[in-house]
Amino acid sequence: MARRPFAWALLIASCNAPPPSPSAPPAPAPSASASAPSASASATPPKAPVPAKPKQLDEDGNDEVAAPALTLPERPRLTKVGRHWSALQRICDFAVRDGVLFMAHATSPLGYTGATITRYDPKQKEPFALVFDWNRPGEPEQGGAGGQGFLRIRDIEGRFYVPDADPPYLGLGVAFGVEGYVFTSSASGRFEPVGRPGHRPPRAPSAERGGSILLPGAIHVFDVIRFRGKRYASSGAVVPPKATASRSPGVLFVEGDKPDRWDVAYSYDGARGEAAVRLGYMTRFKDRLYVAVSPLYGIDRHDYVVLSPPKDATALAPEHARAVQVTDSGGAHTVRWFADRERLYWITVGGDGGELRVTEDGDQWTRVALPADAGAPTDLLRVGERLLVMAERALLELGANGPLVLARVEDKKSPFALNDAYCAAPLTAFEGRVFVGDQRRGALWTLEASP
């Protein structure tokens, strides 16, 4: 089956409490004086201690590495650093390890072949280099060609996990029928090369090296997360008994006792009549797992699924899940989650346009108003005491008095336009500077002082 790009319309259709202080002792009653009449004074009753908040099983977020405090330029501007020849069209995500910046790339996710990982190391003579290539050059398009996007690169317990957003159609024979993959690195950040001949997935990972993990039946794989001591991958999959030739639910896969493949942990069918559902980007918040929902035809109007298993649960179950609609139109597509200081930020695109929302309890959401001329938000980043927001046409800071524009995009056509719901301009801090990912030529940009 020849591949066809997915239409944009289909893409649109997805404090800590202070430690209890010891009770103050009652104030002593005033002593009687010769010049003052005796009086009885009742002591102020001691305040009850504030109960300590129960410790969470997991910290909020998706193991994002906290950016160190850095000094931003006084009159900053966004300037292009460069790119590697294999950077394709888009940078979809960043990861930092041992003084090296890793970048996940795509051309048109779920639409056109293109999936690579590159790195930027300013200490090297050639700072840009190719790390992993899943383009499978030379393989026939009719058979699926290469992967169609690396959208997330997750750093979990010492290894990178990179899901293949749209694996080659009908799989490569590792399992029977359709199959998806998650590529992992070694502890040093090295990815194994593809197998030859035929540009096949690397063998299964071991304790010493990276490799590929098989997700039997997965059509698309979007994200990986650690939750309650296990790793999960989000996908849309053809998994019996619920899936048929014309129907595929959203599926979470979980690592099991086999290093080469993960098993089905949870499936979400969506609304009645919905042909296919994809479970997308994920985050942890207040010991709950938030999973984006992306229905193919938009019949299902839920925005995400929340999974809240009991603390002693060893596996996910349907009764642990709750589908939620927050947006007015429903069916919003989650661009990015960002957990920060007991708040969860949520960027979506859909019928309501590009929106940034925030919650403190995980249920009640508030819109965060941004300047209209900044465009839609694409990512957030905390650097020390400053919370930054990248938007299509500006880099902003969220302060106590509202958003402040730090730098504007002066080009008529912004390199950070949100024109694909699966890949949006990412933001990161590296080597004392802020960096942004291009959506036109896969170039790396940075924030520097204006001349």
N, C-alpha and C positions, 0 to 999 in steps of 0.2 A: 504494500500500500504506500503510495507516494504521500509524503508529508505535506500538509497545508498549514499555513500560519493560522493561529487562533485569532478570531476577530476581537478587536478591543472591547466590543460589547460583551463578549463572553468573559473577558478578564474582569470587567467591572462587576459582572454578576458574582465577588467574595469580601509614731515617733516613739521609736521605741519608747515605752513609758520609762520615766526616770526610775532608778532603783529605789525601792522603798526606803524612806529615811526613817531612822529610829524615832519612836514617839518621844516628844519632849516631856520631861518630868513636870508635874504640876508646879506652878509658881508658888513659892512659900507665902503663907498668909502674912500680911504686914504685922510687925510686932507692936504691942501697945506702948504708947508714949505718954509721959506725964502731961504734955501739952496738948494731947489729942485724946478724944474719947475712945474707949475700946470699941472696936467694931469687928464683926465677923465678916470675912471675905471669902467667897467661894472660889476655889481654884478653877482655872479653865480646864475643862476635861481634855484629856489627851486625844489627839487625832488618831483615828484608826490608820494603821499602815496601809499604804497603797499596794494592792496585790501585784506581784510580779507577773508580767505578761508571759504566757507559756512560750517556751523556746520552740522555734519553727524547726521542722525536720529538714527543710531545704531553704537556703537563702533565696531571696527574690531574684528574678532575672533568668538568664540562660547562660550562666558562667562567663558573662562578659568581663573582661579584665578592666578594672577601674583605671581610668586615665589619671596620671599624676597632675598636680597643679602646675600650671605653666603661665608664663607672662604673654599675653596677647599684644600684638603691635598696637600702638596708639592710633595710627591711621591705617588700618589694615585693608588689604585688597587681595582678591583671589587671583593667583597666577598659576600657569601650567608648569608642572615639573617635567613631564615626559611620559613615555609609554614604551612597552615592549611590542615588537611586531606581532606577537600572538595575543594581544590584549583584546582583540575582537572589537565590539562596539560599546560594551558596557562594563563598568565595575559594579558588582552587586553587593559585595561585602568585603570587609577587612578583618584581618587578625594580625596580632603582633606577637612575635616570639624571638627572644634573644637578639634584639637589635635589628630584626628584619621585619619588614612589612609585607604580609601576604595579601593577595587580591584574588577574588573569585570573579570570573568573567562569563558573559553570555553575549549572544548576538541579538536574538529575539526569542526569549524564553518560551518554550513549548511551541515554537513556530519554525525556527530555522536552526540548522546545525551550528554548534559553537559552544564549547565548554572547555575552558582552560583555567589554570591557576598560575599566576606569575608572582614574582617577589621584587621588592625594592630594597636594596641594601646600599646606602650612600657610601659605605666604607669600601666598596668594591670598585675596581676600575670601570666595569660595566655594571652600573647600579641595577638595571632591570634585567631579569632573566626568567625563562620559562621553567616552571616547577612541575607541572603535570598537564598533559595534553590528552583530551578525550574527544578530539575532533574526528579521529579515525580517518585521516586523509586517504583517499583512494578507494574507500569502501563504497559499494553501490548505494545510492540514495533509496532505491527500491527496497533494499533490505534493512533500512533504518539508519544508514550512515552513522553519524556520531551523536553524542549527547547534545541536548538542546538547552544548555544552561547550567552553570553552577551558581546558585542563588544565595547560599549560606556557607560559611566556613566557620565551624564551631570548634572552640578549643576546650575540650572536656577531659579533665584528669590527665593532662599531659599529652594528649593526641589531638590532631585535627580530624574532624568528621565533616565530609563534604558530600551531600546528597546529589544524585544525578536527577535533575528536574524532569527530564524527558528522555528515558533510555532508548536505545535503538529498538524499533518496533519488533515485536515477537521474540525479543530476547536473543541471546547469543548461545543458547544451548547449555547454559550452566544448570538450569532447571528445565522442567517441561513447560513450554508455553511462555507467556508473558513474564518478564522478570525485571526488577529494578535493582539499583545498586547504591551503596554508600561507600565512598572511598575514604580510607583512613591513612594517617601518616604514622611514622615511627615516633618515638619520644623526642627525637631530634628535629622533627618536622619534615622528614624526607618521605616523599611518596614513591611507591614502586612504579616502574614504567609499565605500560600496557604489554600484554603478551603478544608474541609474534610466532607464526604469521597470523594475520587476520585482525590485529588490533583488538585482542580480547581483554576482558577485565583482568587485572592482576590477581594472583592467587590470594587465598584467605590470609588475613593478618595473623601475626604471631606476637609473642612477647617482645621480640627483637625488631620486627619490621612492620611496616604498614601493609595494606592490601585492600581488597574489596569485599564487602559484605553483601550477600544476596538477600533480596526481599522478594520471595516468590509471589508472582501475580501483580506486583506493583507497576502501575502505568506511569505515574509521576511520583517523585519523591522530593519533598520541599524542605524539610528541616529535621534536625536531630536535637534531642534534649536529654539531660539527666534529671530523673524524677524518682524520688523515693528509692534511691540506690540502684536504679536501672536506667538503661539508655533506651529511648524511644525514637522512632522515625515516623514522620507524618506523610501520608500519601493518599492517592486514589488508587484503588486496586481491584483487580478481577479475582476475588477470593470466594470460593464456594463456602456455604451453600447460598449466600445472599446474592452473589454476582451471577450474571448471565452474559450472553453475548451482547446484550443491549443495555446492561445495567452494571454499574460499579460503585460501591459505597466508598466513603472516606474511611481510611484504615490507619490505625496506629500499629506499627510493628515494634516488638520488644526483643532485646537480646535474650538468648537462651543459653543452653549448654553447648551449643555448636558455634565455633568461632567463625564459620563461613556463612551462616545464614541466621536471620531473625524470624520470629514467629508473630502471628496475628495476636494482638492484645485487646483491641477494641475496634468496633466498626460503627459508623454513623451513616444511616440510610438516607437522611434528608427527608424532604416532603414527599408525599405520595405523588407519583408521576415524574419525579426528578430522575432523569436517566443516569446521571453521574454526579458524584460529590467528591470534592477533594478536601482533605484536611491539610491546612497550610502551616503558617509560621506559629511558633509556640513560645511560651514563657511561663515562669513560675511566679505566683504572687499569693502570699498568705497561705502557703501550703496547698494551693490549688494549682492545677494545670490548665492554662488557657490555650485553646487550639483554634486557630482561625478556620472558618468554613468558607468554601468557595464552590457553590453549586454551578454546574455547567450551564444549565438553561435558566437559572434564576427563579425557579418555582419555589424552592426553599428560601425563606426570607430571614433565617437566623444568621447572625453575624459571627458568632463563635460558639464553641462548646466549652464548658467548664467541668473538669473532672475533680471531684472532692472525695477520694476514697478515705475510709477511716484510717487512723494512724497504724492500726495493726493489720490492715489489708496487705496481702502479698501479691495481689493481681488486680487489674482493672476489671470492673463489671459494669453492665449497662446502667444499673441503678446508681452508680457513682457519677453519672453524666447528666448535665443539664444544658440544653440548647438555649441560647439567649439572643434576643433581638434588642439592640440598643438604638440604632439609627432609625430615623423616621421612615425611610424607605425600606429598610431591611436589606439583607443580602450585600452589605458593604464588603469590599475586599480589603483585608488587612495588609497594609504595606509594611508596618513595623510595630513591634512592642518595645517599650523601654522602661524598666523598673529602676526607680531612683528614690532613695530616702523615704521608704514606706509609701511611695506613690507609684502608680502604674500609668504610663503614658501610652497612647494608642493612636497610631496614624492609619487612616483609612482613605479609600477612594471609592466612589460609587455614585448613587443618585444624589447624595448630599454634597458631592464634590469632594475635594481633598480636605480632610478635617483632622485636627489634633484634639484629642480628649484626654482627661486625666481623672483618676479615681483614687480615693484613699481607702475605701473599704472593699473594693473589687466589684461592687454592684452598681453604685450610683456614679454616673459619669457627668463631667462638666466640660463643655467646649472651651478650648483655649483660643481666644481671638488673636489672629495674626494680621499684620498689615495686608490689605488686599493686593497691593502691588508686589508683595513678596512672592506670591504664587503659593502653590500647594506645598505643605511640609513633606520632607523625605526622610529625615533622621534626627536623632537627638544625641547629645554627648555632654557629659559632665566633666569639667576640668577644674579641679579644686572646688571653689565655692561658686563657680559660674556654670549655668546650664545653657547650653547652646542648642539652637535649632537650625538645621539646614532646610532651606526652602528652594523652590525653583529659581528664584531671582535674587535671593539674599541669604546671608548668614546672620542670624539673630541671636540675641541673648534674652532669656526669660528672667526678668527681674521682678522685684517687689512692686514696681510701678508699671508692669506690663512689658511687652516685647520691645527691645531696642535693636535697631539695625546696626550691625557692625560693619558689614561690607555688602555691596551690591554687585550684581552681575550686569556689566555694562554692555555686553554683546547683545545685538538684536535677537539672536537665537541663543537661548541659554543652553550650555552643555549639561545642565542639571535638570532639564525638563522631566516631569513625571509623565512620560508617555507610554509606560508599560507597568501594569499593576503588579507584576511579579518582581521587578527590579527597579529600585529607586536609589538615587545618589546617596551613598553611605558617607558617614562622617567618623573620623577617628583622630586620636592624638598619637604622635610618634616622634621620638627624638626631640621633644620640646616644641613641636609645631602641630598645628591642626591641618588635616588632610581631607580632601573630598574626592569622590570618584565620579568621573565623567560618564555621561550616557550617550555620547555621540561617537567617540573614537576610543573609549576605554582608557583615557589618559588620567594621570594622577595630577591633582591640583593641590595647592597649599595656600595658607594664609600668611602673608608677609607684609612688611611695612611699605607704605606707598613712598615713592621717591620724593 
